[in-house]
């Protein structure tokens, strides 16, 4: 009897010494929406304890986003055949980006643990793969781009000088907060602006995702600086984004309203101000010289026979003492040979006598003002006829 009990005990210890670590894997949801979080778990159990920490590489697959949770691995213990085994569980949080079936293979693990006899044991094991499917709800299949999230909010700001002028820049910053999906699903939202009036410079978007409980949340920040190249309106368009909300089963649209800035012409530089000042001085100088030239031409015109005749005629229309001077000034415009001609002398003397009588004997019966003007006109015609005859006689001498 004692020998039988001893044999059982020896067999039991031998089996324990040969016990291998147990590795298992599981998936939380075999069916999950595109863009929604799914959790994969790997559990490793050893019959004793780990002598070194177990290092878990991240899982990688096409069209899969792998995220690190706040508590991705934690220790566990389980009873195996009546004995307590120690172990560790690693949770992988993944987000499918497209619809379809996904098979995820886990990296090989290097285990370092103590054997039953106290000797260190080293072993490499590969967890079995897991399979799950990702699908798109019918109501979301028309979305381009496809975004499935519980909530999306826009936060934007504009930064510009109070007096926007050509050469200044306007900054537009947009922060998108996504609840229930990854920010990597968001398309570029700040479109480039490029025409004759503006040029935009896009900064690289910054995306960050984090896992909170059984939900993934993301934040994306975009910024663009727009350089104003011409005066006038600088418009910024509205930004709209549509997404599918699983809790309501509806398509929701969120909008960030645009705005319009007015850009003025740039103020003149010091060099431009100097140029305008010099240009103004040159303009004033030109105007002054033009004024002097016009005045000189006008003064020269006043000394011509037609101008002096006009003044003399006006003076005779309203005779006064100054009329005699005006008449003499006009008369001296004519050459002496015309004025000294006997008949002309008689006509001019008669004209002067009639003018003096009109001035100094206003109550006497003398010629009227109209008669004086007519007499002056007749005298001038006589002088002009003399000038014409002399010109006709001299013309053959100048072929």
DOZA-964278 format. One record per residue (C-alpha): x, y, z; residue in one letter; residue number from 1. Coordinates in nm, 2 decimals. Layout:
// DOZA-964278
+--------+--------+--------+------+-----+
!   east !  north !     up ! rest !  nr !
+--------+--------+--------+------+-----+
!      X !      Y !      Z !    a ! NUM !
...
+--------+--------+--------+------+-----+
//
This chain:
// DOZA-964278
+--------+--------+--------+------+-----+
!   east !  north !     up ! rest !  nr !
+--------+--------+--------+------+-----+
!   0.00 !   0.00 !   0.00 !    x !   1 !
!   0.27 !   0.24 !   0.09 !    x !   2 !
!   0.46 !   0.15 !  -0.23 !    x !   3 !
!   0.14 !   0.24 !  -0.43 !    x !   4 !
!   0.10 !   0.58 !  -0.27 !    x !   5 !
!   0.47 !   0.65 !  -0.32 !    x !   6 !
!   0.44 !   0.56 !  -0.69 !    x !   7 !
!   0.15 !   0.80 !  -0.74 !    x !   8 !
!   0.34 !   1.08 !  -0.57 !    x !   9 !
!   0.64 !   1.03 !  -0.79 !    x !  10 !
!   0.43 !   1.02 !  -1.10 !    x !  11 !
!   0.25 !   1.34 !  -1.00 !    x !  12 !
!   0.58 !   1.52 !  -0.95 !    x !  13 !
!   0.71 !   1.40 !  -1.28 !    x !  14 !
!   0.40 !   1.53 !  -1.46 !    x !  15 !
!   0.43 !   1.87 !  -1.29 !    x !  16 !
!   0.80 !   1.89 !  -1.39 !    x !  17 !
!   0.70 !   1.83 !  -1.76 !    x !  18 !
!   0.41 !   2.09 !  -1.75 !    x !  19 !
!   0.45 !   2.34 !  -2.04 !    x !  20 !
!   0.33 !   2.71 !  -2.03 !    x !  21 !
!  -0.01 !   2.77 !  -2.17 !    x !  22 !
!  -0.07 !   3.04 !  -2.43 !    x !  23 !
!  -0.42 !   3.14 !  -2.56 !    x !  24 !
!  -0.56 !   3.43 !  -2.76 !    x !  25 !
!  -0.91 !   3.58 !  -2.80 !    x !  26 !
!  -1.10 !   3.86 !  -2.96 !    x !  27 !
!  -1.37 !   4.07 !  -2.79 !    x !  28 !
!  -1.60 !   4.13 !  -3.09 !    x !  29 !
!  -1.61 !   3.90 !  -3.39 !    x !  30 !
!  -1.82 !   4.16 !  -3.57 !    x !  31 !
!  -1.72 !   4.52 !  -3.54 !    x !  32 !
!  -1.80 !   4.84 !  -3.74 !    x !  33 !
!  -1.52 !   5.00 !  -3.95 !    x !  34 !
!  -1.35 !   5.27 !  -3.74 !    x !  35 !
!  -1.47 !   5.12 !  -3.41 !    x !  36 !
!  -1.24 !   4.98 !  -3.14 !    x !  37 !
!  -1.19 !   4.60 !  -3.10 !    x !  38 !
!  -0.98 !   4.43 !  -2.83 !    x !  39 !
!  -0.75 !   4.13 !  -2.89 !    x !  40 !
!  -0.61 !   3.95 !  -2.58 !    x !  41 !
!  -0.31 !   3.71 !  -2.54 !    x !  42 !
!  -0.28 !   3.52 !  -2.21 !    x !  43 !
!   0.04 !   3.34 !  -2.10 !    x !  44 !
!   0.04 !   3.10 !  -1.80 !    x !  45 !
!   0.34 !   2.93 !  -1.64 !    x !  46 !
!   0.33 !   2.67 !  -1.36 !    x !  47 !
!   0.57 !   2.87 !  -1.14 !    x !  48 !
!   0.66 !   3.23 !  -1.20 !    x !  49 !
!   0.84 !   3.45 !  -1.46 !    x !  50 !
!   1.21 !   3.51 !  -1.40 !    x !  51 !
!   1.20 !   3.80 !  -1.66 !    x !  52 !
!   0.94 !   4.03 !  -1.79 !    x !  53 !
!   0.76 !   3.92 !  -2.10 !    x !  54 !
!   0.80 !   4.16 !  -2.39 !    x !  55 !
!   0.51 !   4.19 !  -2.63 !    x !  56 !
!   0.56 !   4.33 !  -2.98 !    x !  57 !
!   0.28 !   4.53 !  -3.13 !    x !  58 !
!   0.06 !   4.35 !  -3.38 !    x !  59 !
!   0.06 !   4.48 !  -3.74 !    x !  60 !
!  -0.17 !   4.42 !  -4.03 !    x !  61 !
!  -0.28 !   4.59 !  -4.35 !    x !  62 !
!  -0.57 !   4.84 !  -4.29 !    x !  63 !
!  -0.54 !   4.80 !  -3.91 !    x !  64 !
!  -0.47 !   5.08 !  -3.67 !    x !  65 !
!  -0.29 !   4.95 !  -3.36 !    x !  66 !
!  -0.34 !   5.16 !  -3.05 !    x !  67 !
!  -0.17 !   5.15 !  -2.71 !    x !  68 !
!  -0.41 !   5.15 !  -2.41 !    x !  69 !
!  -0.35 !   5.29 !  -2.07 !    x !  70 !
!  -0.33 !   4.94 !  -1.92 !    x !  71 !
!  -0.22 !   4.71 !  -2.20 !    x !  72 !
!  -0.08 !   4.42 !  -1.99 !    x !  73 !
!  -0.15 !   4.30 !  -1.64 !    x !  74 !
!  -0.07 !   3.99 !  -1.42 !    x !  75 !
!  -0.32 !   3.71 !  -1.36 !    x !  76 !
!  -0.33 !   3.38 !  -1.18 !    x !  77 !
!  -0.54 !   3.07 !  -1.25 !    x !  78 !
!  -0.59 !   2.72 !  -1.11 !    x !  79 !
!  -0.46 !   2.45 !  -1.34 !    x !  80 !
!  -0.52 !   2.09 !  -1.22 !    x !  81 !
!  -0.55 !   2.21 !  -0.87 !    x !  82 !
!  -0.23 !   2.41 !  -0.88 !    x !  83 !
!  -0.21 !   2.79 !  -0.90 !    x !  84 !
!  -0.03 !   2.91 !  -1.22 !    x !  85 !
!   0.09 !   3.27 !  -1.26 !    x !  86 !
!   0.06 !   3.45 !  -1.58 !    x !  87 !
!   0.02 !   3.78 !  -1.78 !    x !  88 !
!  -0.25 !   3.91 !  -2.02 !    x !  89 !
!  -0.17 !   4.15 !  -2.30 !    x !  90 !
!  -0.46 !   4.35 !  -2.46 !    x !  91 !
!  -0.42 !   4.49 !  -2.81 !    x !  92 !
!  -0.66 !   4.76 !  -2.91 !    x !  93 !
!  -0.71 !   4.78 !  -3.29 !    x !  94 !
!  -0.93 !   4.97 !  -3.52 !    x !  95 !
!  -1.02 !   4.83 !  -3.87 !    x !  96 !
!  -1.00 !   5.09 !  -4.15 !    x !  97 !
!  -1.19 !   4.90 !  -4.41 !    x !  98 !
!  -1.46 !   4.64 !  -4.43 !    x !  99 !
!  -1.36 !   4.27 !  -4.46 !    x ! 100 !
!  -1.22 !   3.97 !  -4.27 !    x ! 101 !
!  -0.90 !   4.03 !  -4.07 !    x ! 102 !
!  -0.67 !   3.75 !  -3.95 !    x ! 103 !
!  -0.41 !   3.89 !  -3.70 !    x ! 104 !
!  -0.10 !   3.69 !  -3.62 !    x ! 105 !
!   0.08 !   3.76 !  -3.30 !    x ! 106 !
!   0.46 !   3.80 !  -3.26 !    x ! 107 !
!   0.66 !   3.52 !  -3.10 !    x ! 108 !
!   0.71 !   3.55 !  -2.73 !    x ! 109 !
!   1.02 !   3.46 !  -2.54 !    x ! 110 !
!   0.93 !   3.32 !  -2.20 !    x ! 111 !
!   1.17 !   3.30 !  -1.90 !    x ! 112 !
!   1.03 !   3.12 !  -1.60 !    x ! 113 !
!   1.14 !   2.89 !  -1.32 !    x ! 114 !
!   1.10 !   2.52 !  -1.35 !    x ! 115 !
!   0.97 !   2.29 !  -1.07 !    x ! 116 !
!   1.32 !   2.21 !  -0.98 !    x ! 117 !
!   1.41 !   2.57 !  -0.95 !    x ! 118 !
!   1.62 !   2.58 !  -1.26 !    x ! 119 !
!   1.55 !   2.86 !  -1.51 !    x ! 120 !
!   1.35 !   2.76 !  -1.82 !    x ! 121 !
!   1.36 !   2.95 !  -2.16 !    x ! 122 !
!   1.09 !   2.89 !  -2.42 !    x ! 123 !
!   0.96 !   3.06 !  -2.74 !    x ! 124 !
!   0.59 !   3.04 !  -2.81 !    x ! 125 !
!   0.36 !   3.19 !  -3.07 !    x ! 126 !
!   0.01 !   3.27 !  -2.97 !    x ! 127 !
!  -0.26 !   3.14 !  -3.21 !    x ! 128 !
!  -0.40 !   3.40 !  -3.45 !    x ! 129 !
!  -0.75 !   3.55 !  -3.41 !    x ! 130 !
!  -1.01 !   3.63 !  -3.68 !    x ! 131 !
!  -1.28 !   3.90 !  -3.68 !    x ! 132 !
!  -1.49 !   4.08 !  -3.94 !    x ! 133 !
!  -1.54 !   4.46 !  -4.00 !    x ! 134 !
!  -1.85 !   4.59 !  -4.17 !    x ! 135 !
!  -2.01 !   4.92 !  -4.29 !    x ! 136 !
!  -2.37 !   4.99 !  -4.19 !    x ! 137 !
!  -2.60 !   5.03 !  -4.49 !    x ! 138 !
!  -2.67 !   5.39 !  -4.39 !    x ! 139 !
!  -2.30 !   5.48 !  -4.40 !    x ! 140 !
!  -2.21 !   5.32 !  -4.73 !    x ! 141 !
!  -2.26 !   5.64 !  -4.93 !    x ! 142 !
!  -2.02 !   5.84 !  -4.72 !    x ! 143 !
!  -1.71 !   5.97 !  -4.89 !    x ! 144 !
!  -1.49 !   5.96 !  -4.70 !    x ! 145 !
!  -1.62 !   5.69 !  -4.47 !    x ! 146 !
!  -1.63 !   5.81 !  -4.11 !    x ! 147 !
!  -1.81 !   5.63 !  -3.83 !    x ! 148 !
!  -1.79 !   5.81 !  -3.50 !    x ! 149 !
!  -2.02 !   5.89 !  -3.21 !    x ! 150 !
!  -1.94 !   6.27 !  -3.21 !    x ! 151 !
!  -1.72 !   6.51 !  -3.41 !    x ! 152 !
!  -1.67 !   6.88 !  -3.31 !    x ! 153 !
!  -1.49 !   7.16 !  -3.48 !    x ! 154 !
!  -1.29 !   7.43 !  -3.30 !    x ! 155 !
!  -1.14 !   7.70 !  -3.52 !    x ! 156 !
!  -0.98 !   8.04 !  -3.49 !    x ! 157 !
!  -0.86 !   8.31 !  -3.72 !    x ! 158 !
!  -0.56 !   8.54 !  -3.65 !    x ! 159 !
!  -0.50 !   8.86 !  -3.85 !    x ! 160 !
!  -0.38 !   9.21 !  -3.80 !    x ! 161 !
!  -0.65 !   9.47 !  -3.71 !    x ! 162 !
!  -0.57 !   9.66 !  -4.03 !    x ! 163 !
!  -0.50 !   9.39 !  -4.29 !    x ! 164 !
!  -0.29 !   9.51 !  -4.58 !    x ! 165 !
!  -0.11 !   9.36 !  -4.87 !    x ! 166 !
!   0.19 !   9.16 !  -4.75 !    x ! 167 !
!   0.02 !   9.06 !  -4.42 !    x ! 168 !
!  -0.09 !   8.70 !  -4.35 !    x ! 169 !
!  -0.40 !   8.54 !  -4.20 !    x ! 170 !
!  -0.37 !   8.22 !  -3.99 !    x ! 171 !
!  -0.66 !   7.97 !  -3.98 !    x ! 172 !
!  -0.64 !   7.70 !  -3.71 !    x ! 173 !
!  -0.88 !   7.41 !  -3.70 !    x ! 174 !
!  -0.90 !   7.15 !  -3.42 !    x ! 175 !
!  -1.12 !   6.84 !  -3.48 !    x ! 176 !
!  -1.22 !   6.64 !  -3.18 !    x ! 177 !
!  -1.34 !   6.29 !  -3.26 !    x ! 178 !
!  -1.53 !   6.07 !  -3.01 !    x ! 179 !
!  -1.56 !   5.70 !  -3.09 !    x ! 180 !
!  -1.31 !   5.68 !  -3.37 !    x ! 181 !
!  -0.96 !   5.75 !  -3.48 !    x ! 182 !
!  -0.85 !   6.09 !  -3.61 !    x ! 183 !
!  -0.67 !   5.91 !  -3.89 !    x ! 184 !
!  -1.01 !   5.87 !  -4.07 !    x ! 185 !
!  -1.03 !   6.25 !  -4.12 !    x ! 186 !
!  -0.95 !   6.39 !  -4.46 !    x ! 187 !
!  -0.75 !   6.71 !  -4.51 !    x ! 188 !
!  -0.99 !   6.99 !  -4.42 !    x ! 189 !
!  -0.80 !   7.31 !  -4.48 !    x ! 190 !
!  -0.78 !   7.33 !  -4.86 !    x ! 191 !
!  -0.49 !   7.51 !  -5.02 !    x ! 192 !
!  -0.56 !   7.86 !  -5.15 !    x ! 193 !
!  -0.37 !   7.97 !  -5.46 !    x ! 194 !
!  -0.46 !   8.25 !  -5.70 !    x ! 195 !
!  -0.35 !   8.60 !  -5.79 !    x ! 196 !
!  -0.47 !   8.75 !  -5.46 !    x ! 197 !
!  -0.35 !   8.49 !  -5.20 !    x ! 198 !
!  -0.11 !   8.21 !  -5.14 !    x ! 199 !
!  -0.15 !   7.95 !  -4.86 !    x ! 200 !
!   0.11 !   7.76 !  -4.67 !    x ! 201 !
!  -0.01 !   7.44 !  -4.51 !    x ! 202 !
!   0.14 !   7.32 !  -4.18 !    x ! 203 !
!   0.16 !   6.94 !  -4.14 !    x ! 204 !
!  -0.15 !   6.81 !  -3.95 !    x ! 205 !
!  -0.10 !   6.67 !  -3.60 !    x ! 206 !
!  -0.31 !   6.37 !  -3.51 !    x ! 207 !
!  -0.33 !   6.20 !  -3.17 !    x ! 208 !
!  -0.55 !   5.91 !  -3.06 !    x ! 209 !
!  -0.60 !   5.77 !  -2.71 !    x ! 210 !
!  -0.81 !   5.48 !  -2.57 !    x ! 211 !
!  -1.05 !   5.56 !  -2.29 !    x ! 212 !
!  -1.22 !   5.25 !  -2.16 !    x ! 213 !
!  -1.38 !   5.07 !  -2.46 !    x ! 214 !
!  -1.37 !   5.38 !  -2.68 !    x ! 215 !
!  -1.10 !   5.54 !  -2.89 !    x ! 216 !
!  -1.10 !   5.92 !  -2.92 !    x ! 217 !
!  -0.89 !   6.14 !  -3.15 !    x ! 218 !
!  -0.78 !   6.49 !  -3.19 !    x ! 219 !
!  -0.65 !   6.64 !  -3.52 !    x ! 220 !
!  -0.51 !   7.00 !  -3.56 !    x ! 221 !
!  -0.45 !   7.17 !  -3.89 !    x ! 222 !
!  -0.33 !   7.52 !  -3.96 !    x ! 223 !
!  -0.27 !   7.73 !  -4.27 !    x ! 224 !
!  -0.11 !   8.07 !  -4.32 !    x ! 225 !
!  -0.25 !   8.27 !  -4.60 !    x ! 226 !
!  -0.04 !   8.55 !  -4.75 !    x ! 227 !
!  -0.23 !   8.84 !  -4.90 !    x ! 228 !
!  -0.09 !   8.95 !  -5.24 !    x ! 229 !
!  -0.36 !   9.19 !  -5.35 !    x ! 230 !
!  -0.61 !   9.43 !  -5.19 !    x ! 231 !
!  -0.97 !   9.34 !  -5.17 !    x ! 232 !
!  -1.17 !   9.05 !  -5.03 !    x ! 233 !
!  -1.00 !   8.76 !  -4.88 !    x ! 234 !
!  -1.27 !   8.48 !  -4.83 !    x ! 235 !
!  -1.24 !   8.17 !  -4.63 !    x ! 236 !
!  -1.49 !   7.90 !  -4.72 !    x ! 237 !
!  -1.70 !   7.70 !  -4.48 !    x ! 238 !
!  -1.57 !   7.35 !  -4.38 !    x ! 239 !
!  -1.83 !   7.07 !  -4.37 !    x ! 240 !
!  -1.79 !   6.71 !  -4.27 !    x ! 241 !
!  -2.05 !   6.43 !  -4.27 !    x ! 242 !
!  -2.02 !   6.11 !  -4.05 !    x ! 243 !
!  -2.23 !   5.82 !  -3.94 !    x ! 244 !
!  -2.34 !   5.81 !  -3.57 !    x ! 245 !
!  -2.39 !   5.45 !  -3.45 !    x ! 246 !
!  -2.60 !   5.54 !  -3.15 !    x ! 247 !
!  -2.87 !   5.72 !  -3.36 !    x ! 248 !
!  -2.81 !   5.53 !  -3.69 !    x ! 249 !
!  -2.81 !   5.86 !  -3.88 !    x ! 250 !
!  -2.58 !   6.08 !  -4.09 !    x ! 251 !
!  -2.47 !   6.39 !  -3.90 !    x ! 252 !
!  -2.30 !   6.70 !  -4.05 !    x ! 253 !
!  -2.08 !   6.94 !  -3.87 !    x ! 254 !
!  -1.97 !   7.28 !  -4.01 !    x ! 255 !
!  -1.70 !   7.52 !  -3.93 !    x ! 256 !
!  -1.82 !   7.86 !  -4.07 !    x ! 257 !
!  -1.58 !   8.06 !  -4.29 !    x ! 258 !
!  -1.53 !   8.44 !  -4.29 !    x ! 259 !
!  -1.42 !   8.72 !  -4.52 !    x ! 260 !
!  -1.14 !   8.97 !  -4.45 !    x ! 261 !
!  -1.08 !   9.30 !  -4.63 !    x ! 262 !
!  -0.73 !   9.38 !  -4.73 !    x ! 263 !
!  -0.62 !   9.74 !  -4.80 !    x ! 264 !
!  -0.33 !   9.85 !  -5.01 !    x ! 265 !
!   0.01 !   9.86 !  -4.83 !    x ! 266 !
!   0.13 !  10.19 !  -4.68 !    x ! 267 !
!   0.40 !  10.37 !  -4.88 !    x ! 268 !
!   0.75 !  10.28 !  -4.79 !    x ! 269 !
!   1.01 !  10.55 !  -4.70 !    x ! 270 !
!   1.16 !  10.52 !  -5.05 !    x ! 271 !
!   0.81 !  10.55 !  -5.21 !    x ! 272 !
!   0.74 !  10.86 !  -4.99 !    x ! 273 !
!   1.06 !  11.02 !  -5.10 !    x ! 274 !
!   0.98 !  10.94 !  -5.46 !    x ! 275 !
!   0.63 !  11.09 !  -5.43 !    x ! 276 !
!   0.78 !  11.40 !  -5.26 !    x ! 277 !
!   1.04 !  11.45 !  -5.54 !    x ! 278 !
!   0.76 !  11.39 !  -5.80 !    x ! 279 !
!   0.55 !  11.66 !  -5.63 !    x ! 280 !
!   0.84 !  11.90 !  -5.62 !    x ! 281 !
!   0.91 !  11.84 !  -5.99 !    x ! 282 !
!   0.54 !  11.89 !  -6.06 !    x ! 283 !
!   0.54 !  12.22 !  -5.88 !    x ! 284 !
!   0.85 !  12.33 !  -6.05 !    x ! 285 !
!   0.70 !  12.24 !  -6.39 !    x ! 286 !
!   0.38 !  12.42 !  -6.31 !    x ! 287 !
!   0.58 !  12.73 !  -6.19 !    x ! 288 !
!   0.79 !  12.73 !  -6.51 !    x ! 289 !
!   0.48 !  12.68 !  -6.72 !    x ! 290 !
!   0.31 !  12.97 !  -6.53 !    x ! 291 !
!   0.61 !  13.19 !  -6.60 !    x ! 292 !
!   0.61 !  13.10 !  -6.96 !    x ! 293 !
!   0.24 !  13.16 !  -7.00 !    x ! 294 !
!   0.27 !  13.49 !  -6.82 !    x ! 295 !
!   0.56 !  13.59 !  -7.05 !    x ! 296 !
!   0.36 !  13.49 !  -7.35 !    x ! 297 !
!   0.06 !  13.68 !  -7.22 !    x ! 298 !
!   0.27 !  13.99 !  -7.16 !    x ! 299 !
!   0.41 !  13.96 !  -7.51 !    x ! 300 !
!   0.06 !  13.93 !  -7.64 !    x ! 301 !
!  -0.04 !  14.25 !  -7.45 !    x ! 302 !
!   0.22 !  14.44 !  -7.65 !    x ! 303 !
!   0.09 !  14.33 !  -7.99 !    x ! 304 !
!  -0.11 !  14.55 !  -8.21 !    x ! 305 !
!  -0.44 !  14.35 !  -8.18 !    x ! 306 !
!  -0.42 !  14.35 !  -7.80 !    x ! 307 !
!  -0.34 !  14.73 !  -7.77 !    x ! 308 !
!  -0.61 !  14.80 !  -8.03 !    x ! 309 !
!  -0.87 !  14.61 !  -7.82 !    x ! 310 !
!  -0.77 !  14.81 !  -7.51 !    x ! 311 !
!  -0.79 !  15.14 !  -7.71 !    x ! 312 !
!  -1.12 !  15.06 !  -7.85 !    x ! 313 !
!  -1.25 !  14.96 !  -7.50 !    x ! 314 !
!  -1.11 !  15.29 !  -7.37 !    x ! 315 !
!  -1.29 !  15.50 !  -7.64 !    x ! 316 !
!  -1.62 !  15.33 !  -7.56 !    x ! 317 !
!  -1.60 !  15.49 !  -7.21 !    x ! 318 !
!  -1.37 !  15.79 !  -7.25 !    x ! 319 !
!  -1.16 !  15.91 !  -6.96 !    x ! 320 !
!  -0.81 !  16.05 !  -6.92 !    x ! 321 !
!  -0.65 !  15.71 !  -6.94 !    x ! 322 !
!  -0.80 !  15.66 !  -7.28 !    x ! 323 !
!  -0.55 !  15.90 !  -7.43 !    x ! 324 !
!  -0.26 !  15.68 !  -7.31 !    x ! 325 !
!  -0.42 !  15.37 !  -7.44 !    x ! 326 !
!  -0.48 !  15.53 !  -7.78 !    x ! 327 !
!  -0.11 !  15.65 !  -7.80 !    x ! 328 !
!   0.02 !  15.30 !  -7.69 !    x ! 329 !
!  -0.17 !  15.14 !  -7.97 !    x ! 330 !
!  -0.07 !  15.41 !  -8.23 !    x ! 331 !
!   0.30 !  15.35 !  -8.16 !    x ! 332 !
!   0.26 !  14.98 !  -8.25 !    x ! 333 !
!   0.25 !  15.09 !  -8.62 !    x ! 334 !
!   0.57 !  15.18 !  -8.81 !    x ! 335 !
!   0.67 !  15.54 !  -8.83 !    x ! 336 !
!   0.63 !  15.56 !  -9.21 !    x ! 337 !
!   0.27 !  15.47 !  -9.17 !    x ! 338 !
!   0.20 !  15.71 !  -8.89 !    x ! 339 !
!   0.39 !  16.00 !  -9.04 !    x ! 340 !
!   0.20 !  15.99 !  -9.37 !    x ! 341 !
!   0.02 !  16.32 !  -9.41 !    x ! 342 !
!  -0.33 !  16.19 !  -9.44 !    x ! 343 !
!  -0.28 !  15.96 !  -9.14 !    x ! 344 !
!  -0.15 !  16.24 !  -8.93 !    x ! 345 !
!  -0.46 !  16.45 !  -9.01 !    x ! 346 !
!  -0.69 !  16.15 !  -8.92 !    x ! 347 !
!  -0.52 !  16.08 !  -8.59 !    x ! 348 !
!  -0.51 !  16.44 !  -8.49 !    x ! 349 !
!  -0.88 !  16.46 !  -8.56 !    x ! 350 !
!  -0.94 !  16.15 !  -8.35 !    x ! 351 !
!  -0.74 !  16.29 !  -8.06 !    x ! 352 !
!  -0.92 !  16.62 !  -8.07 !    x ! 353 !
!  -1.26 !  16.44 !  -8.07 !    x ! 354 !
!  -1.14 !  16.23 !  -7.77 !    x ! 355 !
!  -1.02 !  16.53 !  -7.57 !    x ! 356 !
!  -1.35 !  16.71 !  -7.64 !    x ! 357 !
!  -1.54 !  16.41 !  -7.52 !    x ! 358 !
!  -1.33 !  16.39 !  -7.20 !    x ! 359 !
!  -1.30 !  16.76 !  -7.11 !    x ! 360 !
!  -1.62 !  16.91 !  -7.26 !    x ! 361 !
!  -1.88 !  16.64 !  -7.17 !    x ! 362 !
!  -2.17 !  16.89 !  -7.20 !    x ! 363 !
!  -2.07 !  17.03 !  -7.54 !    x ! 364 !
!  -2.21 !  16.90 !  -7.86 !    x ! 365 !
!  -1.94 !  16.66 !  -7.95 !    x ! 366 !
!  -1.92 !  16.32 !  -8.11 !    x ! 367 !
!  -2.07 !  16.03 !  -7.92 !    x ! 368 !
!  -1.87 !  15.73 !  -7.79 !    x ! 369 !
!  -2.00 !  15.52 !  -8.08 !    x ! 370 !
!  -1.87 !  15.78 !  -8.33 !    x ! 371 !
!  -1.52 !  15.77 !  -8.16 !    x ! 372 !
!  -1.50 !  15.40 !  -8.19 !    x ! 373 !
!  -1.61 !  15.41 !  -8.55 !    x ! 374 !
!  -1.35 !  15.68 !  -8.62 !    x ! 375 !
!  -1.09 !  15.46 !  -8.46 !    x ! 376 !
!  -1.19 !  15.16 !  -8.67 !    x ! 377 !
!  -1.17 !  15.36 !  -8.99 !    x ! 378 !
!  -0.83 !  15.49 !  -8.90 !    x ! 379 !
!  -0.70 !  15.14 !  -8.83 !    x ! 380 !
!  -0.84 !  15.01 !  -9.17 !    x ! 381 !
!  -0.65 !  15.29 !  -9.34 !    x ! 382 !
!  -0.32 !  15.18 !  -9.17 !    x ! 383 !
!  -0.39 !  14.82 !  -9.26 !    x ! 384 !
!  -0.45 !  14.91 !  -9.63 !    x ! 385 !
!  -0.12 !  15.09 !  -9.64 !    x ! 386 !
!   0.05 !  14.79 !  -9.49 !    x ! 387 !
!  -0.11 !  14.56 !  -9.74 !    x ! 388 !
!  -0.01 !  14.78 ! -10.04 !    x ! 389 !
!   0.35 !  14.79 !  -9.92 !    x ! 390 !
!   0.36 !  14.41 !  -9.88 !    x ! 391 !
!   0.22 !  14.36 ! -10.23 !    x ! 392 !
!   0.48 !  14.59 ! -10.38 !    x ! 393 !
!   0.77 !  14.42 ! -10.20 !    x ! 394 !
!   0.66 !  14.06 ! -10.27 !    x ! 395 !
!   0.83 !  14.03 ! -10.62 !    x ! 396 !
!   1.16 !  14.12 ! -10.45 !    x ! 397 !
!   1.14 !  13.80 ! -10.24 !    x ! 398 !
!   1.07 !  13.51 ! -10.48 !    x ! 399 !
+--------+--------+--------+------+-----+
//
